[in-house]
Amino acid sequence: MSTTAAAPLSRPAQASVTMAGLAALSLGSFATVWGWLHPVMALVAAAACSLSAIACGHIGRFRGKRLAGAGRRAALLGIVLGWLGLTICAVALALYLGLIVGVSLLLS
């Protein structure tokens, strides 16, 4: 029985996937009371994690070329999830600002 060990991921690829997960966790905080009490903080945290995932993903893809492809898929996953997180942050911010404007128009 032969077992082949998978090539270790590069650190930027690992960081990219981790930051994308943290962005998803920050966006998931809207399901809790904290997310509704501090929505701007949750969006800023998610956007910062998404930007970090994108940057680390690009570095991981570049280093993956030199490491014979180790971690390139994980880095690509981090890039895609980072952009998805930023898109969700932009939509959530637009909805939040629209809610504020709508309520202010109703009250005036």
LOBA-596345 format. One record per residue (C-alpha): residue number from 1; z negated, y negated, x. Coordinates in steps of 0.2 Angstrom, whole numbers, plus 2048, in hexadecimal, padded with zeros to 3 digits. Example, Ala and Ser with C-alpha at 12.3 -4.5 7.8 and 13.67 -1.06 7.14 Angstrom:
BEGIN
+-----+-----+-------+------+
| num |  up | north | east |
+-----+-----+-------+------+
|   1 | 7D9 |   816 |  83E |
|   2 | 7DC |   805 |  844 |
+-----+-----+-------+------+
END
This chain:
BEGIN
+-----+-----+-------+------+
| num |  up | north | east |
+-----+-----+-------+------+
|   1 | 800 |   800 |  800 |
|   2 | 805 |   7F0 |  808 |
|   3 | 7FE |   7DF |  803 |
|   4 | 806 |   7CF |  808 |
|   5 | 7FB |   7C0 |  80A |
|   6 | 802 |   7B1 |  801 |
|   7 | 805 |   7A2 |  80D |
|   8 | 7F7 |   796 |  80C |
|   9 | 7FA |   786 |  803 |
|  10 | 7FB |   776 |  80D |
|  11 | 7EC |   76A |  80A |
|  12 | 7F7 |   75D |  801 |
|  13 | 7FE |   76A |  7F5 |
|  14 | 7EC |   76F |  7F1 |
|  15 | 7E6 |   75D |  7EF |
|  16 | 7F5 |   75A |  7E4 |
|  17 | 7F1 |   767 |  7D8 |
|  18 | 7DF |   763 |  7D8 |
|  19 | 7E2 |   751 |  7D4 |
|  20 | 7EE |   755 |  7C6 |
|  21 | 7E0 |   760 |  7BF |
|  22 | 7D3 |   752 |  7C0 |
|  23 | 7E0 |   746 |  7B7 |
|  24 | 7E1 |   753 |  7A9 |
|  25 | 7CE |   754 |  7A9 |
|  26 | 7CD |   741 |  7A8 |
|  27 | 7D9 |   741 |  799 |
|  28 | 7D0 |   74F |  791 |
|  29 | 7C1 |   744 |  791 |
|  30 | 7C8 |   73C |  781 |
|  31 | 7C2 |   74B |  778 |
|  32 | 7B0 |   745 |  77C |
|  33 | 7A5 |   737 |  778 |
|  34 | 7A7 |   730 |  789 |
|  35 | 7BA |   72E |  788 |
|  36 | 7B9 |   724 |  778 |
|  37 | 7AB |   719 |  77E |
|  38 | 7B3 |   715 |  78F |
|  39 | 7C6 |   718 |  78C |
|  40 | 7CC |   70C |  799 |
|  41 | 7C1 |   715 |  7A6 |
|  42 | 7C8 |   726 |  7A1 |
|  43 | 7DA |   71F |  7A2 |
|  44 | 7D7 |   717 |  7B3 |
|  45 | 7D0 |   727 |  7BA |
|  46 | 7DE |   732 |  7B3 |
|  47 | 7EB |   725 |  7BA |
|  48 | 7E3 |   725 |  7CB |
|  49 | 7E2 |   738 |  7CC |
|  50 | 7F4 |   739 |  7C6 |
|  51 | 7FA |   72D |  7D3 |
|  52 | 7F1 |   737 |  7E0 |
|  53 | 7F8 |   747 |  7DA |
|  54 | 80A |   740 |  7DC |
|  55 | 807 |   739 |  7ED |
|  56 | 7FF |   749 |  7F4 |
|  57 | 80C |   753 |  7EB |
|  58 | 81A |   74A |  7F5 |
|  59 | 811 |   74C |  805 |
|  60 | 80E |   75F |  801 |
|  61 | 821 |   761 |  7FD |
|  62 | 825 |   759 |  80E |
|  63 | 819 |   764 |  818 |
|  64 | 81E |   773 |  80E |
|  65 | 82F |   771 |  816 |
|  66 | 828 |   773 |  827 |
|  67 | 81C |   782 |  822 |
|  68 | 82A |   78C |  81C |
|  69 | 828 |   788 |  809 |
|  70 | 815 |   78B |  809 |
|  71 | 80E |   780 |  7FA |
|  72 | 81E |   778 |  7F5 |
|  73 | 81C |   77F |  7E3 |
|  74 | 80A |   77A |  7E2 |
|  75 | 80F |   768 |  7E8 |
|  76 | 81D |   767 |  7DB |
|  77 | 811 |   76C |  7CE |
|  78 | 806 |   75E |  7D3 |
|  79 | 814 |   752 |  7D3 |
|  80 | 81A |   757 |  7C1 |
|  81 | 808 |   757 |  7BA |
|  82 | 805 |   746 |  7C3 |
|  83 | 814 |   73E |  7BA |
|  84 | 80F |   746 |  7AA |
|  85 | 7FE |   73F |  7AB |
|  86 | 804 |   72E |  7AF |
|  87 | 810 |   72F |  7A0 |
|  88 | 801 |   734 |  795 |
|  89 | 7F6 |   726 |  79C |
|  90 | 804 |   719 |  798 |
|  91 | 806 |   720 |  786 |
|  92 | 7F3 |   720 |  784 |
|  93 | 7F1 |   70F |  78A |
|  94 | 7FF |   708 |  77E |
|  95 | 7F6 |   711 |  770 |
|  96 | 7E5 |   70A |  775 |
|  97 | 7EC |   6F8 |  776 |
|  98 | 7F6 |   6FA |  766 |
|  99 | 7E5 |   6FF |  75E |
| 100 | 7DC |   6F0 |  764 |
| 101 | 7EA |   6E4 |  75F |
| 102 | 7EC |   6EC |  74E |
| 103 | 7D9 |   6EB |  74B |
| 104 | 7D9 |   6D9 |  751 |
| 105 | 7E7 |   6D5 |  745 |
| 106 | 7DE |   6DD |  736 |
| 107 | 7CE |   6D4 |  73A |
| 108 | 7D6 |   6C2 |  73B |
+-----+-----+-------+------+
END
